[in-house]
């Protein structure tokens, strides 16, 4: 059986396996897509829902659309907080690792996934 982590090619020191630049790029572009598309989708779907409610002129539907928009906004904020929390946790762990031999490799690996393999922040595997 092929061990998936032996096939991969860039964060070797941090996770004991190499991750190819193609996977780093895909994850980076997915990260960017989420950061860009979540607010756009929130605005578009919120406008559609509120426009439907306003054209119906029913007070109950307007309140329902407003509460739906609020729930969508909360979910969008949670998505951004998850990314910020991951960055914080790995940055905090990396600060502790910097004091040891080979430290900071975990954060470098995470930076490669977030910023892409060709970024100045990605120092692992260069």
Secondary structure as UniProt FT lines:
FT   HELIX           4..7
FT   HELIX           12..15
FT   HELIX           21..56
FT   HELIX           59..97
FT   TURN            98..99
FT   TURN            101..104
FT   HELIX           105..115
FT   TURN            117..118
FT   TURN            120..121
FT   TURN            124..125
//
